[in-house]
Amino acid sequence: MLKHKSTKTPMLTLYNVISSDGFIAREDGSEDFIPDDTWLYFLNLCEKYGAVIMGRKTYETIQKYDKKLLAPFEYLPIQKIIVTGNTKFHPKEGYIAVHSPEDAVLRSPNALVSSGPTLNNYLLKNHFVVSIILNEIPVAIQKGLRPFDQKDFNLTPAEVSLKDNRENIKEYIVS
């Protein structure tokens, strides 16, 4: 298992699509400003990492996606781990529910994390995340939910690559 040099913890990569002004969702949690074509990049990342960790709200949000958009994700032969404090929550087949972020990390210590600020902040605060990939789209929404609070850690650019005219993928190392 790969471990972070200084903390000896697992090496998770956090991924979020963000608006040009840094939001992952509107205040009500909707993601209507995110174009469907960002989904293919996410699917490729999931396949590369072999596992994705998400919170329950993220799971519930993606379950509302159009079936044609959701089907390729559901058929990926990867672990799909949902972190929830609700012991009565049971996801549909193909997903695993765990009841703490630590349980998720034990199941897949080098996974991709794609979630909202609650889980993202917990994983960052506890030094589970070593890199962050932000897929910035050229749409400003002015108010909404940020992917994380940037406290107690620094982000150092790793590389920048343009996917196409609509997306700007930025990778950061967390320290």
C-alpha positions in Angstrom: 0.0 0.0 0.0 1.3 3.4 -0.9 1.7 5.8 2.0 2.3 9.5 2.3 5.9 10.2 3.1 5.4 12.4 6.1 2.1 11.2 7.6 2.3 7.4 6.7 -1.4 7.5 5.8 -3.1 6.3 2.6 -2.8 8.3 -0.5 -6.3 9.4 -1.7 -6.9 11.8 -4.6 -9.8 14.1 -4.3 -11.7 15.1 -7.5 -14.4 17.7 -8.1 -15.8 19.6 -11.0 -16.0 23.3 -10.0 -17.4 26.5 -11.5 -14.9 29.2 -12.5 -15.6 30.9 -9.2 -14.9 27.7 -7.2 -18.2 26.1 -6.4 -19.2 22.4 -6.8 -22.9 23.0 -6.5 -25.5 25.7 -6.0 -26.6 26.4 -2.4 -29.5 23.9 -2.8 -27.0 21.2 -3.9 -28.0 21.2 -7.6 -25.3 20.8 -10.2 -27.3 21.9 -13.2 -24.4 24.2 -14.4 -22.1 21.2 -14.9 -22.1 19.9 -18.5 -22.6 16.2 -19.1 -19.4 16.0 -21.0 -17.3 16.3 -17.8 -18.6 12.8 -16.9 -16.4 11.0 -19.3 -13.2 12.4 -17.6 -14.6 11.3 -14.2 -15.3 7.8 -15.5 -11.8 7.5 -16.8 -10.4 8.6 -13.5 -12.6 6.1 -11.7 -11.3 3.3 -13.9 -7.7 4.4 -13.3 -8.0 4.4 -9.5 -10.2 1.3 -9.4 -12.3 2.7 -6.6 -14.3 5.8 -5.8 -15.3 7.0 -2.3 -18.3 9.4 -2.0 -20.6 10.6 0.7 -24.3 9.7 0.9 -25.5 13.0 -0.5 -23.2 12.6 -3.6 -24.6 9.1 -4.1 -28.1 10.4 -3.9 -27.3 13.2 -6.4 -25.8 10.8 -9.0 -28.7 8.4 -8.6 -30.9 11.2 -10.0 -28.8 11.5 -13.2 -30.3 10.4 -16.5 -30.0 6.6 -16.9 -27.9 7.0 -20.1 -25.4 9.1 -18.2 -25.4 6.9 -15.0 -25.2 3.5 -16.7 -21.5 3.6 -17.7 -20.6 4.5 -14.1 -22.7 1.7 -12.7 -21.1 -0.8 -15.0 -17.5 0.1 -14.2 -15.8 -2.8 -12.5 -14.6 -0.7 -9.6 -15.4 -0.4 -5.9 -18.1 2.3 -5.3 -17.9 3.1 -1.6 -20.4 5.4 0.1 -19.7 6.9 3.5 -22.7 7.5 5.7 -23.4 7.8 9.4 -26.8 6.3 8.8 -26.6 2.6 9.8 -30.0 1.9 8.2 -28.9 3.2 4.8 -28.6 0.5 2.1 -27.4 1.5 -1.4 -28.4 -0.4 -4.4 -26.4 -3.4 -5.6 -22.9 -2.5 -6.8 -22.3 0.0 -4.0 -20.8 -0.6 -0.6 -21.9 1.5 2.4 -19.5 2.1 5.2 -20.0 4.1 8.4 -16.9 6.1 8.7 -14.3 7.6 6.4 -11.7 5.4 8.0 -13.6 2.3 6.9 -13.7 3.6 3.4 -9.9 4.2 3.4 -9.3 0.7 4.8 -11.3 -0.8 1.9 -9.4 1.3 -0.7 -6.4 3.3 0.6 -5.5 4.7 -2.9 -9.0 5.6 -4.1 -10.4 8.5 -5.9 -12.7 10.6 -3.7 -15.5 12.6 -5.3 -17.8 14.1 -2.7 -19.0 17.2 -1.1 -17.4 19.5 1.5 -18.3 17.4 4.6 -16.4 14.3 3.6 -13.7 16.3 1.7 -12.9 18.4 4.7 -12.7 15.4 7.0 -10.3 13.6 4.7 -8.2 16.7 4.2 -8.1 17.6 7.9 -7.0 14.0 8.8 -4.3 13.9 6.1 -5.8 11.2 4.0 -5.7 13.2 0.8 -2.4 13.8 -1.0 -3.6 15.2 -4.3 -6.6 17.1 -5.6 -7.8 17.3 -9.2 -10.2 20.2 -10.0 -12.0 20.2 -13.3 -12.9 23.9 -13.7 -15.6 24.8 -16.2 -16.1 28.3 -17.6 -19.3 29.0 -15.8 -19.6 31.3 -12.7 -22.6 30.7 -10.4 -21.7 33.4 -7.8 -23.0 31.5 -4.7 -22.9 27.8 -3.7 -21.0 25.0 -2.0 -17.2 25.0 -2.1 -15.5 21.6 -2.4 -13.5 22.1 0.8 -12.3 24.8 3.3 -8.7 25.6 2.5 -7.5 25.6 6.1 -4.5 23.8 7.6 -3.1 22.7 4.3 -1.4 24.1 1.2 -1.9 23.3 -2.4 1.0 23.2 -4.8 0.2 23.0 -8.5 1.3 19.6 -10.0 0.4 20.1 -13.6 -2.1 21.9 -15.8 -3.6 20.4 -18.9 -6.5 21.6 -21.1 -8.9 18.9 -22.0 -10.7 21.0 -24.5 -12.1 24.5 -24.9 -14.6 24.0 -22.1 -12.6 22.4 -19.3 -9.4 23.2 -17.5 -8.0 20.3 -15.4 -5.8 21.4 -12.5 -3.9 19.0 -10.2 -2.5 19.9 -6.9 -0.3 18.3 -4.3 -1.6 18.7 -0.7 0.9 19.6 2.0 
